[in-house]
Amino acid sequence: MKPLKIYSLIAAAAIALSAASCSSKSSTDTAGNKATPEAAAPVETVYTDAVVGQEITLNDTPFTLKGIIDLGAIAEDGSHYLYLDIDIRNETGTDYSISTLNNFLLERPDGTYIEASSVTQVAAATRLKQDYYSTDPIDVPSSIGYSGMIGGFIVPADVTSFNVIFFPTRQDQNDKDEAVRIPVTAANFSEPDPSHFKSAEESVPTIEYNAFVGQNTEVNSTDLTVNKVYTVHPDYDESLTFVFFDVTIKNLSDTDFELSALNNYLLELPGGTEVYSSMQAQLYANEIIKEEYFRFDPVEIKASGEFNGIMGGFVLDSNFSSGKLRFFPTLDDPTNKNNIIVVIIQPEDIVDIPADKLK
C-alpha cells in the first residue's frame, strides 16, 4: 500500500478530462478522453494502492472492492455494463452519501478515464432487485456503512483490465486530495447470481413520451418545455461544440426536488450515439453565461414552483444539427427513471447563445 503522489485532474477536472463521453444507442462510453488544460488546473492527489478483496482505510473510510459485476454485453457494439461490488464502513459518527459519478472512476491502461453512466443505472435498476442494487446516491449510515453493488460503467469488450479509483470524500463531496487505486483484471469479473434478478412481475417497463422543442410535456408531476437549444464553441478549442438547453421546468407536486444535468439529461445523436452531460461544459458556461440565466448542478425546484433558465451541457467533437434530448422526470427520487420525455431536436431549434445572456 505504497502512497504515490501524481498529478491528475480530479473532481470537476476529472470529468473535464473527457471532451466527450459517447456511446452507442444502447450505450457505449467509447469516445476518447480529450485533455483540455484550460478547463481546470491540475492538483496534487495522493494515490494509495490496494488489491481486490483487501480492506484499506483512507480518510477514515475503511473500503473494500470485492469484485466487478458484469451485467453482460448489453450495448449494440458489444460493450459491457460493469458494476462495483463494495464494502464501506462509516466510522465518522455522521451519516453521508456517495455516488458513482462523484466517487469513482475507471482508469484504462493508456491513462484515460471511463466515467460512470446513468444509462447503466437504469439497466441495473430495471433488472435487479432493490436489496441487491442501489442507484446513486448511496446512503452510508454512521456505524453501519454500505455493502453491495454500485455503478455502473460502460466498458468496451476489449478492455478487460483497468484501475478502479475511489475518492473517500465522506461528508465533503469535494474532498479529493486522496484516492484509492485498485487494479482489476477479467479474473475479478463475475455475473450476478440468478436469484438477484427481478421476476417478470417485478420489472417495471420504461415509457417514453415524445415532444418537440417549444412543446410542454407533463410526466410524473413534472412539466418540461425545452424552449431553445444553444451551442457554443469554446475559445480554447473551436473544434468542440458545447450544447446547452433553455428550459422551463414546473414542479406540479407538493414536494421540493432537485434536478441535475448529470442525472436527468441524456443527449442522443443521429445514428444512436448517446452523450452524457459533462462538468467541463458546465464550468465553461459558468464562465461565459450570466448568473441569472445559467444554473450550475443541481437545480432545486420548490413545490408548485418552476425553473426558467439554461441547463447542461454536453461536449461534442463535431457540429450539432439534430438529435434527441432524453429527460428523466425523477421528481424527489433520483433513481426513478422508468419514464422518459424524449424531445426531438431539429436544425431550426439550434441557435447561438444570445449576446444579452453572455457576460
N, C-alpha and C positions, 0 to 999 in steps of 0.2 A: 504494500500500500504506500508506494512512494509518491509524495506530492510533487507535482511537476508544474512549474509556472510557465504558461504560454500566453500568447496574445490571441484573443478570439472576440468576435462580436457576439455579445450576449444581450439578453432582454430584447428590446426593440431591435437592437443591432443584429442579433442573431437571426431574427426574421428578415431583416433587411439584406442579409447575405443573398437571399433569393430574389432575383429580379422578377422571377415568375415561378409559381408553383402550379404546374399544369397537370392535367390528367385526361385520359380518355373518358368517354361518357360514363362508363361505369367505374371510372376513377383510377387514374394512374398519375401519381406525382412524379413524373419522369423528366420534367424540364430541368435543364442545368441551372445551377445557382450562380448568378452573375454578381460579382462583388461590385459594390458601389461605395467607394471610400467616403464620398460626401454625405452619405446617409447618416452616419454616426461615427464617432471616434472610437477606436478600439480601447478596451480597458483590460487590465491585467486580471486574469482569472486563475485560481489555483485548482488544478485537477488532481483528484486523488483516485488512483486506480484500484479496482477491485475485480472480483470474478463472479460469475453466475453462482448463486447459492450461498454467497458469503455475505454476512451482515456487516455493514460498515457504518460507523457513526460520523456524521459530518454536520456541523452547525446544530449540534444537539439533536440530530434526527437519525435514529437507527433505521437503516434502509437495506432491504434485500431484494435483488432481482432474482426471482425463482426460475424464470424462463421466458420464452417467447411463444405466444399462442398464435397459430397460423389458421385463419378462418378460410383460407383457400385462395385460389386464383380467380377472384370474383371479377376483376377488371377484364374488359374485352381483349386487351393486349397480353393477358396472362399475368399481370402484376398481382401480387398477393396483398391481402389485408392482414397486417401483423399487429399484435397487441402485446402488452407487457403484463406478466404475472408478478405482482409485487407484494411486499410487506413493508409497512411504515409504522413505526411505533412513535407515539406522541408523548413525550415526557416533559413537555414545557409547562403544563398546568393550564394551558389555554387552547381552546378549540381553534382550528384553522382549516383551510381547504387548499387543495392543489388541483391542477388541471394538466392534461396532456399538452395543450397548446403553450402553457406558460412554463411548465416544469421539466419537460422532456424534449430531447432532440435525438435523432439518429445521425451518426456521422459515418459517411461512406469511407472506404479505404482511400479515395482520392482527396479526402478532406472537405468535400461538400456535404451539405446537410439535407436531411429529409424532415420536413415539419409535419406535425400532426394534421390529420384531415378530418373535418367534420362529417364527411360522407361515410367514413369507416364507422363513426359512432352510430349513425343512422342504421347502417348494415348490421352492426352487432346488436343494437337495441331491439331491432325487429326480429332477430333470430334467437337471441339468448335470453335466459331467464334473468330477472332483476336481481336475484340473490347471488348471481354469479358475475354479472357485468353491470357496471355503472358508468353512465356518461358523465362528461365534465359538467360542473366541477365536482370533485370528490371531497366529501367531508372527512376530516381526520380528527375525531374527538379526542380530547385530553384523556390521558391514561388508558386509552383504548387503541387508537390508531386505525389503520385500514389494511385489509388483506384481501386481495382479489385481482381482477383483471381491469386494466386501464388502457385507453388508446382509442384510435389506433393510427397506423401509418400505412401509406400505400407504397409498396416496395417492389421494384422490378424483379422479375423472376430470377434474373442472373445475379442479383445482389443477395448473397447468402452469408455474408459476414460484414459486420459493422460494429460501431461502438454505440452503446446506449449512454446518453448523457442525462444526468439527473441533477437539477438545481434544488437543493433543500432550502426553500425560501421561508418556510414556517409562516408566520403571520404577515411578513413583508414580502409581497409578490415581486418586488424589485431587488431583493437581496440576492444577487447572483455573483458574489465575489468568489464563491467556492462551488465546485461541481464534482459529482462522482462520475467516473468514466469506466464503463464495463464492456469489454469486448465479447461479442457473441458470434457463434457460427451456426450452421444448419443443424449441428448436433444438439443445439439448445432449443430447437423448434419442436412444438408438439401441437396436435389438434385438440380442440375442446372435447371433453368427454360427451358422448351422445346424450347423457342424462341432463346436460346443461342447456340443450336446445329446447325452445318452446314447441309445444304441440301446435297443430294447425288451428285449434280453437283459441290458443293464447296469442297467436300472431295477429298484429293489427296492420292492415294494409295501408300503404301510403296513397293519399288522394291529392291530385294536382288540380289547381284552379287556374285557368289561363286568363290573361288580361293583356291589355296594351298600355303603352305609355300614355298617361293622361286619364286613364280609366281607374276608378276606385274599385277595390275588391275587398269584401268583408269576410274574414275567416277567423274562427276561434276568438271572437270578440276583439279582433284587430282589423282596422280599416286601413288599407295601404293604397296610396297613389304615388306612382313614380311620375313626377312632373317633367323632368328632363334628365338626359344622360350627358355628363360633362367629360371631356377628355382634355388632357394637357400633356405636353412633352417636357420633362424636366430639363432645366438648362444644363445640367451636368452630363446628360446623355439623351440626346434628341431621338435616338433610335428606339427609346422606350415610350410607351403610352400608358399614362395613368388614367384610370376610369373611375368616376365618382357619380353618385346618384342624388339628384334633388328630389326629396321625398316628403310626403305628408303622411304621418302615421298617427292614427287616432286610437286611443285606448278606450274601448267601449265597455270595459269591465269595471268592477268596483275595487280592483286591486292594482297597486303600483307594480310596474315591471321594468326591466332593463333589456335593451337590445344592443347587440354589437355586430359590427360587420364580420368579425371572425366567426361568430356562432350562427348568425341569422341570414347571411347572404352567401350566394354562390353564383358565379358568372359562367354561363355555358356559351361557348363559341360555336360557330358553324362547323359541322363535322363531329361534334360531340365533345370537344376538348373542354374540360372544366378548370376554372381558375379560382383559387381561394384568395380571400382578402389578405392583403399584405400590410404589415405595420410600416413598411418603407413608404408606401403611398400615403398613409395617414400622417407620417412625420412630415412629408413634403407638403401635404395640404395644410398642415398646421402652420407651416412657414409662409405660404403664399395667399391663403384664403382668410378673409376677415373672421374674427372670432364669433361674431353674431350669426355667421352663415354656416361655418363648419363645426361639427361636434366630434370630438375625439371619443373613441370607445371607452366605456359603454355609455349609451344614451338612456337616461331614465325618463319614463313617461308615466306621469301620475294617473291615478284612477280618473276616468272620464276626461282626461287631458289629451293633448296631442303634441307632436313634434313636427316642426317645419324646418327643413334645412338640408345640408349636404352631408351624406354619409359615404363611407367607402374607406379605402379604394382598392383597386385591383391593378396589377402591374402586368403589362403585355410587352412582348418583344416586337410587336408589329402594330400597324394601324388597326383601329377597331371600327367596323362599319355596321355590324349587326350581331345579334345573339339573343340570349335569354337571361334574365335575372331570376334566380330562384330564391325566394324569400320564405323563411320558416317562421310563421307566427307562433312563437313558443309561449307567449303570454308570460306568466310568472314561473314557468317550468322550462328551463333552458334545454331540457332533454326531450321535450315534446315536439318531435319532428315528423309526425305522421301526416301533417297537412302542409302543402307547399303551394304558394302563389307563384305562378310562372308568368313573368312579364316579358312579352315579346318586344324586342328592340329592333327598330327599323332604321335605315340610314338617316331619315329626316328627323329622328328623335335625338341624334347625337350632335352636340354643339360645343364650341369652346366655352370655358367658364367666363361669364360676363365680367367686363372690366370693373364694374361697380362692386363686385363681390371680392375682388382681389385687394390685397394690402398695397 
